[in-house]
């Protein structure tokens, strides 16, 4: 995997040279904007508002728009000269239990790779210390022109880092929850518990993007000149309203039990077909 950043982890007086590698990849299907009349590509051109002409990438810089609308030019040299100690360092500032980190703060995930043979020993030391303490490291680092907050944890035998939003970037949840006067009956909670128990757990690796698969099938069909398949008969539009919550929960429990039973039966049938036949004695 190609590294996107080279630097070091600062662990007290220990410095660990590392490479930063993306831990995730985007599989979304990308579309282009086109002119619907003739299928021609629609592109954006970068135009200077003062000279009213298109400019090249070499002529484009950064600027901050002030409250009065004036632009303050900011150069790469200005940013490089800022006194940020984390410019090439992931600086660990604390070790905390993982449940102290709000999942809503988590952003992009990265893998940290030891950069060179000398880095292997201190890298392994930090990894094993994190494992034994059952804690995560909170760190500061700079990437793509801004200082960020990160959380280091162990995944398999690798140190992974999750970018974290700064606390002041988190919005309060006030006004989002429904009316606090709504009452839920014990019978409704019991049915919800039963539905949760029936659905049970899931192998996360078995989950996949059905929408992306459908889009890819649509593209293939159009490319081959085949009429795309329409929506399945009786497909739920998702716009219905729940009139009777208890009846809906009871129906959901029945459907979940039926689905689970069908899945188990299919699994048993598959196991029987693949198991070797016993030899009969003559």
N, C-alpha and C positions, 0 to 999 in steps of 0.2 A: 504493500500500500504506500502511496506517495505521501510524504510528509508535507504539511502546510505551514509549519513553523518549527524552527530549531531554537533551543534555549537550554535552560537548566531549571531544576527544582531546587529551591533554597529551603533546606531542612535544618534549621539552626545554623551551625557552621559547616554543615555538609552541603556540597553542591553536586547535583546529579545531572549530567548532560542528557537531554532527552530530545526526542522528536515528537511532534504532535500530529496525530493521524485522525482523520474523520472516522467515527465509529458507526455512522449511519449513512445511508444513501437514499436518494429520492428516486422512486420508481414511477412517479406520476407521468401520465401521457401529456406531452407538451403540444400545444396548438399554435399555429401562426395566424395572424390577422390577414384576411384576404378581401379583395374587392369582389362582392358577391356576383356582380354582373359578368366578370370575365375570369375570376379566379386568380388575378394578379396579386402578388404580395403587397401588403401595406406596410411601409416602413416609417420610422420616426427619424426626422432630421434635426440635428442640433443647430439652432439658429441664434445668433447674437441679436438681442432685442434692439440695441442701439444702432448697429450697422445694418441690420436686417439682411444678413448673409449667413450662409452655412459655414460653420467653423470645424476645423479638424481636431482630433483628440489632443494633439500637441499644443493646441491653443487654449485648452480648457483647464481651469484650475478650480480651487475651492474658495467659497466666500460665505460669510455669515450675514444673514439678513437681519438688520437691527429693527427695533420697534417702529421706527419712522420710515422703514422701507429702504433705507440706504444699505449698501453692501460693503462689508468689511473684508478685504481680501486676506486669506490665510494660506500661507505656503507650506509645502511639505517640510521645508527647513524650519519653519516656526514650530511645527508639531514635533519634529525630531529633537528640538532643543528643550522641550518641556522636561522638568525634573521628575520623571516617572521612573522609579527604581525597578518597576516590573516590566520594563520594555523588552527585556530578553530573559526574564526570570519569572517562574511560577513561585511566588513567595508564600509559603505556608504560614498562616497566622494563628491557627488554633486546631485542636482536635476535639471533636464533639460526637456524641451518639448520633446515629443517622436520623433517628426520629425527631431530632431538633431541627432538621431541615424540612421546610414546607415543600411538598412535591410541586406546588404551584410555582415555586421559584425556579424549577429546573428548566434548562434551555438545551442547547446543542450538546451532544455527547462526543467525546474524543477518547482515543487510546493514547497513552503515553508510552513510547518505546525508548529503551535505553540506547543512547547514542554512542556506540563504541564499546570495546571490551572493558576499559577502566570503569565505565558507568554501571556494569553488571552488578558488582558487589553492593554499592550504596543503594541502587535501585531495588535489589532483592531485600536489603535491610528494611527499607521503608515499606515495601509490600508486606513483609512478614510482620512488621510492627503494627501495621493497620489491621492485619488479620487477627493477631493475638489480642489487640486492644478492643476489637469489635467497634472501632470508631471510624469516622471519616475525617479527612483533613479539609479545612476551609482555607482557601488560598486566594491571592490576588494575582492577576496576570493581564498583560496588554496584548490585544489582538485586533487587527484591522482598524487601527486608529483610535482605540478607546480602551480604558482600563476596565477590567471585568472581574467578577467574583466567580470562584469555582469551588467545586467539591470533588475531592479525590477519594475514590474507593477502589476496592479490589474486585475484579471480575475475572473468574478463573485464575490464571496466573499473571494477569496483566493489571497494571494500575490504570484505571479509567478516570476521566475527569468530566464532570457535568458543568457546563456554564450555568451560573445562577444569576437571576435578576437581582438587582440591588433592592434592598427593602423598600426604598422610596419609589420603586417602579411598580410595586404591587398595589392594586386598587383595593379599597375597602369593599366588603360585600354588602354594605348597608343598602337597603331598598330592593335587594334582589330576591330575598326569601318571600314565600307567599304569606298571606295574612296569618299572624301568629294565633289568631282566635280559632283556626280550624282544628277540630278534634278528630282523632283517629281512634276507632274502637278496637278493643282487644281482639275481636273476631277477625277484623281486617288485618291486624298485625300477624295473627296466627296463620292466615292464608298467605300473607307475604312471606313469612318464614318457611311455610311449606313449599312455596314456589322456588325460593332460594335453595332449599335442600334438594328439591327435585332436579333443578338445573345443575346443581353440583359445581364441580370445578371444570377447567378446560386446559388442554395442552396449548399453551400460548403459541408454540411453533406451528400448530395446525391452522391458525387463523390466517386468512389471506384477503386481499382486496378484490371483492366481487365486482365492484364498479369498474376498476381498472381493467379487469378481464373482459367485461362486457364492452368497454370502449375499444379495446384491442380487437375483439371479434367484429365490432361494427366497422372499424377501419379496414380489416382484412376483407370483409364482405364487399365494401364499397370499392376497394382496389381491384377485386376480382369481378366486379360488375354484377354481384349477386344482391338481391333485395334483402336488406337486413331484417332479422326476425323482430317481430313486434313484442310488446310486453306480454308476460304470461297471463292467461285468463284468470280473472279473480285476484289479480295482484292488488295488494293493499296500498292505497294512495297515501296513507299516513295522515289523512285529514279528518278522520272520524273523532267523535267525542265520546268519552266514557260516561254512560248514563248511570249504570249500576256498578259501582266499584267492586262489591263483593262478588257479583255474578261474573265480572270480567276476571277477577282473581281466580275464582273456581274454574272457569274455562281454561285459564292459562295453566293451572296446575294439572288439569286433565290432559291438555295438549302436550305439556312437558313430559308427563309420565309416559304417554303413548310414544312420543319421539324417542325417549330414553330406552324404552322396551324394544322398539324397532331397531335402534342402533346396536343394542346388546345382542339381539337375535342375529343381525347381519354379521356381527363380529364372530359369534359362535359358529355360524355357517361357514364363514371364511376360514376359520381355524380348522374345522373338520375337513374341508377340501384340501388344505395344505398339509395336514398331518399324514405321516407315512402309514400305509396299511399294514396291519399285523399279518404275519404268515400263519397259515393253518397247518397243523401237523397232519401227515398222511395217515 
